[in-house]
Amino acid sequence: MQAIYIIVFVLLLVIYLLREKKRKPVALPDNYDDMMEKHVAFYRNLSAEDQARFVDKVKDFLSYVRIHGVNTEITELDKMLVAASAVIPIFGFDEWKYHTVKDVLLYPGSFNNENFSTENGDLRTLGMVGDGAMQQVVVFSLPSLREGFRRERDKENTGIHEFVHLLDKEDGAVDGIPEILLTKQYSIPWLKFMSQEIGKMKNNRSDINIYGATNKAEFFAVASEYFFQQPHLFKEKHPELFELLEKIFHQDLDEDGDVGIKN
């Protein structure tokens, strides 16, 4: 029996070492801080201590997710923007990892969400979390990814949108109810305010992007974009939703744009 335990231990040790071997240390560009300061408002509004923590999370993300350009050249900045998109929603959680993604594909433009083609059919899709054969893959239009960070005063950010979908997916269903983040005491208020706001959107009485009225999953992603891009305006227009999203993401976004961790 003891010999079996030893064999099991050795096998588990080998599996652990192989996994760690795959996670190679990530070397960021020498000018990564300048990149972040110039292009990522969320990072710019962090304290020096939290900026260092943000960078650690960027390195961690890039250690287990591969980023590829599809028929397009990508830059170090593009990789940093993908990583920033991933880190912003999970910044309030110390040990978070995206278990449902291994690869990010960057396309030269919009694409067909059924076959990921850039040549035929409906080419309006700008970002998508893969499913089926594309499980563990996220696809972005590269121009749209860049635009989300360039237009800092906008309410939309394709990168944040898709990674919020991934957070939603962590509990097994992309349904707008992030059970892995949302404690039971806030689930009912979240459903209530979400349904109320979708009703307002359909009646043209909300400033949230109408695409969020498609379903609850899209509402969660669209509202989250707005929350991170324009927190002061979101708080002014939607105070109850703002408070709930602060609890969901465990982040404190004050009116000056400064970012903190919500206790």
C-alpha positions as CSV (number, residue, x, y, z in Angstrom):
1,M,0.0,0.0,0.0
2,Q,2.8,2.4,0.8
3,A,4.4,1.7,-2.6
4,I,1.1,2.8,-4.2
5,Y,1.1,6.1,-2.3
6,I,4.7,6.7,-3.4
7,I,3.8,6.1,-7.0
8,V,0.7,8.4,-6.8
9,F,2.9,11.1,-5.2
10,V,5.5,10.9,-7.9
11,L,2.9,11.0,-10.6
12,L,1.3,14.1,-9.0
13,L,4.7,15.7,-8.7
14,V,5.5,15.1,-12.3
15,I,2.2,16.6,-13.4
16,Y,2.8,19.6,-11.3
17,L,6.4,20.1,-12.7
18,L,5.1,19.7,-16.3
19,R,2.5,22.4,-15.7
20,E,5.0,24.7,-14.1
21,K,7.3,24.2,-17.0
22,K,4.7,25.4,-19.4
23,R,4.3,28.6,-17.4
24,K,7.4,30.3,-18.6
25,P,8.4,33.6,-16.9
26,V,7.1,36.5,-19.0
27,A,9.4,39.4,-19.9
28,L,7.4,42.6,-20.6
29,P,8.6,45.3,-23.0
30,D,11.1,47.7,-21.4
31,N,8.6,50.5,-21.9
32,Y,5.6,48.6,-20.5
33,D,5.0,51.3,-17.9
34,D,4.9,54.1,-20.5
35,M,2.5,51.9,-22.6
36,M,0.1,51.4,-19.7
37,E,0.3,55.0,-18.6
38,K,-0.5,56.2,-22.1
39,H,-3.1,53.7,-23.2
40,V,-4.8,52.2,-20.1
41,A,-6.7,54.8,-18.0
42,F,-7.6,52.2,-15.4
43,Y,-3.8,51.6,-14.8
44,R,-3.1,55.3,-14.8
45,N,-5.5,55.9,-11.9
46,L,-3.9,53.2,-9.7
47,S,-1.5,54.0,-6.8
48,A,2.1,53.0,-7.4
49,E,1.6,49.9,-5.2
50,D,-1.5,48.8,-7.2
51,Q,0.2,49.5,-10.5
52,A,2.8,47.0,-9.5
53,R,0.1,44.5,-8.6
54,F,-1.6,45.1,-11.9
55,V,1.6,44.4,-13.8
56,D,2.1,41.1,-11.8
57,K,-1.4,40.1,-12.9
58,V,-0.6,41.0,-16.6
59,K,2.5,38.8,-16.4
60,D,0.6,36.0,-14.8
61,F,-2.1,36.2,-17.5
62,L,0.5,36.2,-20.3
63,S,2.2,33.2,-18.8
64,Y,-0.8,30.9,-19.5
65,V,-2.6,32.6,-22.4
66,R,-1.2,32.8,-25.9
67,I,-2.0,35.7,-28.2
68,H,-1.9,35.3,-32.0
69,G,-2.4,37.6,-34.9
70,V,-4.6,36.0,-37.7
71,N,-3.6,37.5,-41.1
72,T,-2.4,40.6,-39.3
73,E,0.7,41.8,-37.5
74,I,0.4,42.4,-33.8
75,T,2.6,44.5,-31.5
76,E,3.7,44.3,-27.9
77,L,1.2,47.0,-27.2
78,D,-1.6,44.8,-28.6
79,K,-0.6,42.0,-26.3
80,M,-0.5,44.4,-23.3
81,L,-4.0,45.7,-24.2
82,V,-5.4,42.1,-24.3
83,A,-3.8,41.4,-20.9
84,A,-5.2,44.7,-19.5
85,S,-8.6,43.8,-20.8
86,A,-8.4,40.6,-18.8
87,V,-6.9,42.0,-15.7
88,I,-9.3,45.0,-15.2
89,P,-12.4,42.9,-14.3
90,I,-10.5,40.6,-12.0
91,F,-8.3,43.2,-10.3
92,G,-10.2,42.9,-7.1
93,F,-9.4,39.2,-6.7
94,D,-5.9,38.2,-5.6
95,E,-5.6,34.7,-7.1
96,W,-8.0,34.8,-10.0
97,K,-7.1,32.8,-13.2
98,Y,-9.2,32.4,-16.3
99,H,-9.7,28.7,-16.5
100,T,-11.8,28.9,-19.7
101,V,-9.3,30.5,-22.1
102,K,-5.9,29.4,-23.5
103,D,-5.7,31.4,-26.7
104,V,-6.6,34.9,-27.9
105,L,-6.9,35.5,-31.7
106,L,-6.6,39.0,-33.1
107,Y,-8.3,39.5,-36.5
108,P,-7.6,42.4,-38.9
109,G,-11.3,43.5,-38.8
110,S,-14.8,42.3,-38.0
111,F,-15.7,38.6,-38.7
112,N,-18.5,36.1,-39.0
113,N,-19.3,34.7,-35.6
114,E,-20.4,31.3,-37.0
115,N,-17.2,30.3,-38.9
116,F,-14.9,33.1,-37.9
117,S,-14.4,34.1,-41.5
118,T,-13.4,37.6,-42.5
119,E,-14.5,37.2,-46.1
120,N,-18.1,35.9,-46.4
121,G,-21.4,36.4,-44.6
122,D,-22.2,38.6,-41.7
123,L,-18.9,40.4,-40.7
124,R,-20.2,42.6,-38.0
125,T,-18.8,40.7,-35.0
126,L,-16.0,42.5,-33.1
127,G,-15.4,40.1,-30.3
128,M,-16.5,36.6,-29.2
129,V,-15.9,34.0,-26.6
130,G,-15.5,30.7,-28.5
131,D,-17.6,27.6,-28.0
132,G,-17.6,24.0,-29.3
133,A,-14.5,23.5,-31.4
134,M,-13.3,27.0,-30.4
135,Q,-13.7,26.3,-26.7
136,Q,-11.0,28.1,-24.6
137,V,-10.5,30.7,-27.4
138,V,-11.4,34.4,-27.5
139,V,-11.5,36.3,-30.7
140,F,-11.2,40.1,-31.2
141,S,-11.2,42.5,-34.0
142,L,-7.8,44.2,-33.5
143,P,-9.0,47.7,-34.5
144,S,-11.9,47.4,-32.1
145,L,-9.7,46.2,-29.3
146,R,-7.4,49.2,-29.8
147,E,-10.3,51.6,-30.2
148,G,-11.7,50.6,-26.8
149,F,-8.6,51.9,-25.1
150,R,-8.1,54.9,-27.4
151,R,-11.5,56.3,-26.7
152,E,-11.3,56.7,-22.9
153,R,-14.4,58.8,-22.6
154,D,-16.5,56.2,-24.4
155,K,-18.7,53.7,-22.6
156,E,-17.6,50.8,-24.7
157,N,-14.6,48.5,-24.6
158,T,-14.6,45.3,-26.6
159,G,-11.7,43.7,-24.6
160,I,-13.4,44.2,-21.3
161,H,-16.7,43.1,-22.7
162,E,-15.5,39.7,-23.8
163,F,-13.5,39.0,-20.6
164,V,-16.6,39.8,-18.6
165,H,-18.3,37.1,-20.6
166,L,-15.5,34.7,-19.6
167,L,-16.1,35.6,-15.9
168,D,-19.7,34.9,-16.4
169,K,-18.8,31.6,-18.0
170,E,-16.8,30.4,-15.0
171,D,-19.9,29.0,-13.3
172,G,-20.7,27.0,-16.4
173,A,-23.3,29.3,-18.0
174,V,-23.0,32.6,-19.8
175,D,-26.3,34.0,-18.4
176,G,-25.5,37.4,-16.9
177,I,-25.5,36.0,-13.4
178,P,-21.9,35.5,-12.3
179,E,-22.5,33.1,-9.5
180,I,-18.8,32.7,-8.8
181,L,-18.6,36.4,-8.0
182,L,-22.1,37.3,-6.8
183,T,-22.9,36.2,-3.2
184,K,-26.5,35.0,-2.7
185,Q,-27.5,38.2,-0.8
186,Y,-26.9,40.3,-3.9
187,S,-28.3,37.8,-6.5
188,I,-31.9,38.9,-6.1
189,P,-31.2,42.7,-6.2
190,W,-28.9,42.1,-9.3
191,L,-31.7,40.3,-11.1
192,K,-34.2,42.9,-10.2
193,F,-32.2,45.9,-11.3
194,M,-31.0,44.1,-14.4
195,S,-34.6,43.3,-15.5
196,Q,-35.7,46.8,-14.7
197,E,-32.9,48.4,-16.7
198,I,-33.4,46.1,-19.7
199,G,-37.0,47.3,-19.8
200,K,-35.9,50.9,-19.8
201,M,-33.5,50.2,-22.6
202,K,-36.1,48.7,-24.7
203,N,-38.3,51.8,-24.2
204,N,-35.4,54.1,-25.0
205,R,-35.2,55.4,-21.4
206,S,-31.6,54.4,-20.6
207,D,-28.2,55.6,-21.7
208,I,-26.8,52.0,-21.6
209,N,-26.0,50.6,-25.0
210,I,-29.1,49.0,-26.4
211,Y,-27.1,45.9,-27.3
212,G,-27.2,45.1,-23.6
213,A,-31.0,44.5,-24.0
214,T,-30.3,41.4,-26.2
215,N,-30.2,39.1,-23.1
216,K,-29.0,39.1,-19.5
217,A,-25.5,37.9,-20.5
218,E,-25.1,40.9,-22.9
219,F,-26.5,43.3,-20.3
220,F,-23.9,42.2,-17.8
221,A,-21.0,42.6,-20.3
222,V,-22.3,46.0,-21.7
223,A,-23.0,47.4,-18.2
224,S,-19.5,46.3,-17.1
225,E,-17.9,48.1,-20.0
226,Y,-19.7,51.3,-19.0
227,F,-18.8,50.8,-15.3
228,F,-15.1,50.5,-16.0
229,Q,-14.9,53.1,-18.8
230,Q,-17.0,55.8,-17.2
231,P,-17.5,55.0,-13.5
232,H,-18.4,58.6,-12.4
233,L,-21.2,58.8,-15.1
234,F,-22.4,55.3,-14.4
235,K,-22.7,56.1,-10.7
236,E,-24.6,59.3,-11.5
237,K,-27.0,57.6,-13.9
238,H,-27.4,54.2,-12.3
239,P,-26.4,54.4,-8.6
240,E,-28.0,51.0,-7.6
241,L,-26.4,49.1,-10.4
242,F,-23.1,50.9,-9.7
243,E,-23.1,49.7,-6.1
244,L,-23.9,46.2,-7.1
245,L,-21.1,46.1,-9.7
246,E,-18.7,47.4,-7.2
247,K,-19.6,44.4,-5.0
248,I,-19.5,41.9,-7.9
249,F,-16.1,43.0,-9.0
250,H,-14.8,43.8,-5.5
251,Q,-13.6,47.2,-6.7
252,D,-14.1,50.7,-5.4
253,L,-14.2,53.2,-8.3
254,D,-14.7,56.7,-6.8
255,E,-15.9,59.8,-8.6
256,D,-12.3,61.0,-9.3
257,G,-11.6,57.8,-11.2
258,D,-9.2,56.5,-8.6
259,V,-9.4,52.8,-8.2
260,G,-9.3,50.8,-4.9
261,I,-10.1,47.3,-3.6
262,K,-13.5,47.1,-2.0
263,N,-13.4,45.5,1.5
